[in-house]
Amino acid sequence: MITWEAPAKINLHLRVKGLRADGYHALESVFLALDWGDTLRVDASWGKGTCELVRNCLLPQEALPFSPEEDLAYRAALLFRQKTGYDRALRIELDKRIPLGAGLGGGSSDAAAVLLALDRLARTGLSASALKVLAEALGSDVPFFLSPGAALVCGRGEELTLLDPPKDIWVVLVNPGFAQDTAGAFRLLDAERGRGWLLPEELAPETLGKALSGPPGLWPYGNDFLSLFLERGPAGRARAYGAILESLKALDAEFTGLSGSGSTCFGVFIQGGAADRALQVLREEWSFVRITFPLARSGNAVLQ
């Protein structure tokens, strides 16, 4: 058996630059992996057989709303078997902590973790480029999680420039209790653009990468979806996001934002005591509040 951690991520920055010829949106984002997320345990029998995915729901939700066969982790296992010919019976047990539709990359991270764990378990020794091809076939965010840390992410998600993660920061995650449909968020963004809504001015990619080494209070980052929901989105979501972000700022967060297309907000703190206070205060109002830090501050993500 092999155990593999599947970390969550936040988008410190996210710009949607328009539709590409292949139908995907061109993105420009800064990803930061966190020392918190899901855990997978993968076991193989000696005989040939099928793949089984068992999910342990550790989320506020009572149950996961879709079947294991629809899970991106399960699809990753089937793709690995198809491409490598590895046909031993598999059991994948997934401890699910990352909320669904939260903008934290849970499904993508689970898929990458399955690819990495199976490559180790099956001793297939796939190259980084071969793993990336598999990851890209599963989803735009999956390649980042093959070597999570911090990265400038462009294209549809396949263009990665690794960055040095920030040090000595704490991240407080606050989920408002509802999921965000990513496809619906993109449709709303495209529709509002068609009506003449203007996005904030774009920054040069080199500026985005260099800024991460500076203090969070000076980060120039933004999120097009946050601007969209605060200005043009459903009133309930705008109120929730606005209330969480204002609370984080009042509790001395140096930087605040929305991860992905939602629905998790976050605050970046440079003092652990302030982050701890924020955790206690925000838990009085919101059911899902977590404190964590960049993955680079933890040890090896692989447990055996």
Phi, psi and omega per residue, in radians:
M1 nan 2.547 3.076
I2 -2.267 2.440 3.112
T3 -1.990 2.370 -3.061
W4 -2.403 2.320 3.099
E5 -1.483 2.444 3.126
A6 -2.061 1.672 -3.008
P7 -1.307 2.621 2.969
A8 -1.333 2.895 3.035
K9 -2.365 2.794 2.918
I10 -2.146 2.666 2.986
N11 -1.649 1.895 3.028
L12 -1.232 -0.449 -3.113
H13 -2.571 2.492 3.102
L14 -2.691 2.022 3.030
R15 -2.086 2.379 3.082
V16 -1.863 1.983 -2.950
K17 -1.673 0.021 3.099
G18 2.113 3.038 -3.095
L19 -1.394 2.439 3.043
R20 -1.612 2.993 -3.135
A21 -1.125 -0.461 -3.127
D22 -1.502 0.077 3.099
G23 1.632 -0.181 3.085
Y24 -1.507 2.718 3.034
H25 -1.462 2.415 3.031
A26 -1.369 2.255 -3.047
L27 -2.075 2.776 2.998
E28 -2.499 1.996 -2.984
S29 -2.542 2.749 2.994
V30 -2.025 2.009 -3.124
F31 -1.706 2.493 3.021
L32 -2.345 2.062 3.093
A33 -1.369 2.585 -3.046
L34 -2.027 2.694 3.124
D35 -1.489 0.977 -3.138
W36 -2.931 2.483 3.119
G37 2.920 -2.621 -3.117
D38 -1.574 2.878 3.082
T39 -2.285 2.348 3.087
L40 -2.032 2.476 2.985
R41 -2.147 2.161 -3.055
V42 -2.085 2.248 3.140
D43 -2.298 2.533 3.130
A44 -2.215 2.442 3.059
S45 -1.561 3.007 -3.128
W46 -1.337 -0.435 -3.072
G47 -1.641 2.896 3.062
K48 -1.237 2.688 3.127
G49 3.044 -2.895 -3.058
T50 -1.622 3.088 3.113
C51 -1.900 2.256 3.140
E52 -2.077 2.317 3.076
L53 -2.011 2.158 3.094
V54 -2.009 2.193 -3.087
R55 -1.967 2.187 3.051
N56 -1.737 1.934 -3.051
C57 -1.427 1.916 3.096
L58 -1.890 0.434 -3.089
L59 -1.675 2.889 3.021
P60 -1.069 -0.499 3.095
Q61 -1.151 2.616 -3.137
E62 -1.264 -0.546 -3.103
A63 -2.697 2.716 3.055
L64 -1.360 2.366 -2.930
P65 -1.456 0.119 3.129
F66 -2.425 2.859 -3.045
S67 -1.295 2.719 3.088
P68 -0.964 -0.584 -3.113
E69 -1.168 -0.349 3.099
E70 -1.549 -0.141 -3.081
D71 -1.227 2.447 -3.128
L72 -1.115 -0.506 3.074
A73 -1.116 -0.725 3.112
Y74 -1.141 -0.756 3.119
R75 -1.103 -0.616 3.105
A76 -1.122 -0.722 3.124
A77 -1.119 -0.750 3.122
L78 -1.114 -0.717 3.136
L79 -1.126 -0.744 3.118
F80 -1.044 -0.797 -3.140
R81 -1.096 -0.718 -3.121
Q82 -1.110 -0.747 -3.042
K83 -1.418 -0.451 -3.069
T84 -1.872 -0.304 -3.078
G85 1.403 0.139 3.136
Y86 -1.261 2.004 -2.957
D87 -2.124 0.277 3.093
R88 -1.228 2.623 3.108
A89 -1.082 2.326 -3.064
L90 -2.118 2.486 2.965
R91 -2.209 2.111 3.128
I92 -2.002 2.087 3.108
E93 -1.883 2.179 -3.036
L94 -2.051 2.048 2.999
D95 -1.537 1.898 -2.998
K96 -1.675 1.934 3.110
R97 -1.958 -0.459 -3.094
I98 -1.368 2.155 -3.124
P99 -1.058 2.669 3.103
L100 -1.400 2.530 3.126
G101 1.050 0.614 -3.021
A102 -1.828 -0.122 -3.094
G103 1.346 0.268 -3.079
L104 -1.828 0.072 3.038
G105 1.284 0.426 -3.046
G106 -1.043 -0.849 -3.129
G107 -1.113 -0.731 3.138
S108 -1.149 -0.720 3.124
S109 -1.140 -0.716 3.088
D110 -1.038 -0.748 -3.121
A111 -1.114 -0.780 3.115
A112 -1.112 -0.695 3.126
A113 -1.090 -0.685 3.097
V114 -1.094 -0.799 3.129
L115 -1.033 -0.808 -3.112
L116 -1.179 -0.742 -3.125
A117 -1.155 -0.734 -3.142
L118 -1.194 -0.644 3.083
D119 -1.065 -0.696 3.090
R120 -1.231 -0.789 -3.081
L121 -1.158 -0.743 -3.090
A122 -1.445 -0.170 -3.123
R123 0.982 0.702 3.129
T124 -1.427 -0.383 3.062
G125 1.042 0.731 3.138
L126 -1.129 2.502 3.097
S127 -1.254 2.864 3.102
A128 -1.039 -0.678 -3.139
S129 -1.197 -0.643 3.119
A130 -1.186 -0.711 3.077
L131 -1.112 -0.661 -3.138
K132 -1.130 -0.667 3.100
V133 -1.050 -0.771 3.102
L134 -1.115 -0.745 -3.114
A135 -1.100 -0.748 -3.131
E136 -1.104 -0.560 3.128
A137 -1.210 -0.370 -3.095
L138 -1.589 -0.564 -3.119
G139 3.003 2.761 -3.032
S140 -1.116 -0.599 -3.068
D141 -1.542 -0.205 -3.015
V142 -1.093 -0.733 -3.110
P143 -0.963 -0.639 -3.134
F144 -1.004 -0.674 -3.029
F145 -1.350 -0.076 3.042
L146 -1.201 -0.490 3.095
S147 -2.546 1.191 -2.960
P148 -1.230 2.467 3.087
G149 -2.982 -1.779 2.994
A150 -2.457 2.535 -3.090
A151 -2.774 2.589 2.886
L152 -1.514 2.140 -3.016
V153 -2.020 2.148 -3.111
C154 -2.274 -3.082 -3.051
G155 1.190 -2.396 3.041
R156 -1.621 0.052 -3.127
G157 2.241 -0.122 -3.056
E158 -1.541 -0.266 -3.120
E159 -1.650 1.860 -3.037
L160 -2.030 2.249 2.987
T161 -2.069 1.949 -3.075
L162 -1.186 2.469 -3.137
L163 -2.182 2.736 3.022
D164 -1.317 2.142 3.139
P165 -1.121 2.594 3.070
P166 -1.140 2.596 -3.140
K167 -1.880 2.744 3.023
D168 0.976 0.798 3.004
I169 -2.223 2.725 3.031
W170 -2.098 2.527 -3.128
V171 -2.103 2.187 3.071
V172 -1.845 2.103 3.133
L173 -1.719 2.370 3.099
V174 -2.341 2.037 3.079
N175 -1.807 2.288 -3.049
P176 -1.337 -0.042 3.084
G177 1.717 0.127 3.038
F178 -2.298 2.698 3.135
A179 -1.629 2.676 3.083
Q180 -1.971 2.198 3.058
D181 -1.362 1.991 -3.072
T182 -1.076 -0.807 -3.133
A183 -1.051 -0.694 3.113
G184 -1.128 -0.653 3.114
A185 -1.126 -0.731 3.112
F186 -1.159 -0.668 3.109
R187 -1.096 -0.739 3.118
L188 -1.119 -0.729 3.127
L189 -1.089 -0.797 3.128
D190 -1.101 -0.705 -3.128
A191 -1.137 -0.757 -3.126
E192 -1.219 -0.602 3.031
R193 -1.086 -0.708 3.116
G194 -1.102 -0.415 3.110
R195 -1.578 0.093 3.065
G196 1.701 0.116 3.127
W197 -1.205 2.292 -3.062
L198 -1.725 2.414 3.081
L199 -1.555 2.813 3.090
P200 -1.048 2.796 -3.121
E201 -1.121 2.426 -3.134
E202 -1.349 2.678 3.099
L203 -1.917 2.651 3.107
A204 -1.172 2.446 -3.121
P205 -0.952 -0.677 -3.137
E206 -1.138 -0.547 3.085
T207 -1.154 -0.698 -3.127
L208 -1.095 -0.746 -3.121
G209 -1.200 -0.761 -3.104
K210 -1.174 -0.591 -3.062
A211 -1.083 -0.494 -3.053
L212 -1.127 -0.421 3.135
S213 -1.413 -0.132 3.136
G214 -1.619 3.093 3.138
P215 -1.149 2.459 -3.115
P216 -0.961 -0.561 -3.138
G217 -1.116 -0.272 3.140
L218 -1.910 0.079 3.125
W219 -1.084 2.334 -3.108
P220 -1.590 0.302 -2.952
Y221 -1.335 2.747 3.079
G222 -2.664 3.068 -3.121
N223 -2.409 2.060 -3.119
D224 -1.033 -0.611 -3.115
F225 -1.244 -0.579 3.072
L226 -1.132 -0.811 3.075
S227 -1.019 -0.734 -3.131
L228 -1.079 -0.867 -3.068
F229 -1.224 -0.617 3.124
L230 -1.215 -0.568 -3.067
E231 -1.732 -0.596 -2.997
R232 -2.284 0.000 -3.055
G233 -1.519 3.135 3.081
P234 -0.987 2.452 -3.038
A235 -1.031 -0.681 -3.116
G236 -1.100 -0.683 3.140
R237 -1.246 -0.719 3.108
A238 -1.050 -0.727 3.124
R239 -1.128 -0.775 -3.116
A240 -1.111 -0.856 -3.136
Y241 -1.092 -0.774 -3.138
G242 -1.070 -0.744 -3.118
A243 -1.151 -0.751 -3.126
I244 -1.141 -0.805 -3.093
L245 -1.153 -0.670 3.098
E246 -1.150 -0.675 3.107
S247 -1.124 -0.755 3.124
L248 -1.066 -0.739 3.122
K249 -1.131 -0.729 3.136
A250 -1.142 -0.421 3.135
L251 -1.634 0.289 3.002
D252 1.389 0.478 2.970
A253 -1.177 2.356 3.131
E254 -1.360 -0.478 -3.129
F255 -2.607 2.463 3.111
T256 -2.305 2.715 3.126
G257 -2.961 -3.138 3.052
L258 -1.981 2.372 -3.134
S259 -1.601 2.289 -3.134
G260 1.050 -2.456 3.067
S261 -1.604 0.247 -3.107
G262 1.847 2.938 0.284
S263 -1.992 0.200 -3.075
T264 -1.590 2.247 3.015
C265 -1.667 2.815 3.138
F266 -2.597 2.726 3.025
G267 -2.230 2.449 3.117
V268 -1.849 2.216 -3.078
F269 -2.081 2.588 3.083
I270 -1.857 -0.008 3.066
Q271 -2.193 2.186 -3.132
G272 -1.087 -0.616 3.130
G273 -1.107 -0.704 3.113
A274 -1.156 -0.675 3.099
A275 -1.128 -0.716 3.099
D276 -1.093 -0.722 3.105
R277 -1.117 -0.736 3.116
A278 -1.055 -0.728 3.116
L279 -1.008 -0.827 -3.104
Q280 -1.156 -0.760 -3.106
V281 -1.168 -0.810 -3.052
L282 -1.224 -0.480 3.107
R283 -1.171 -0.312 3.091
E284 -1.259 -0.357 -3.084
E285 -2.020 -0.559 -3.043
W286 -2.058 2.442 -3.031
S287 -1.357 -0.450 -3.114
F288 -2.055 1.798 3.072
V289 -2.373 2.248 3.141
R290 -2.329 2.632 3.052
I291 -2.055 2.351 -3.105
T292 -2.676 -2.918 3.130
F293 -2.734 3.004 -3.098
P294 -1.019 2.529 -3.071
L295 -1.041 -0.545 -3.086
A296 -1.049 -0.346 3.135
R297 -1.445 -0.091 3.130
S298 -1.773 3.111 3.107
G299 -1.473 -2.777 -3.114
N300 -1.080 2.345 -3.127
A301 -1.355 -0.116 -3.103
V302 -1.730 2.280 3.085
L303 -2.131 2.369 3.127
Q304 -2.327 nan nan
